[in-house]
Amino acid sequence: MEQLDTLVKAAELAASRAKNWRYAYSDNEVYDRVGLLGIAKVNDDENPIDEDSIYVVSPGGAIGFCEDGEDIDWLFLSGSGADEDLPATLQTASQINFCPQCGSAVVPGARFCGQCGKAL
């Protein structure tokens, strides 16, 4: 999961991974790349985040906001990642020492368990 300091940067990365998004708390509106980037620009101009906060982008293109460095508030869900399992907290691969599925030690920075292949 990528970590970025502005919603515009997060939206640009998400646009390379998905084609449309919906706001996480509403199924009514669907945004394309142009719409998402427009919302991101306005948000960054009006509500800059503090230095301890980050935006995260999932492999499927969902965008979340992490204010405390741990809990993720998912803002935009990608249309292409509808069944993507989005985490509620931020964990980097370097924080994961053992595979949550098989319990094997993992290599620091690995994205998958070398024993069972589970995504980390």
Secondary structure, DSSP 8 states (H G I E B T S, - for coil): -EEESSHHHHHHHHHTT-S-EEETT-SS-EE-HHHHHHHHHHHHHH----TT-EEEE-TTS-EEEESSSSB-EEEEEESTTTT----SB---GGG--B-TTT--B--TT-SB-TTT--B-
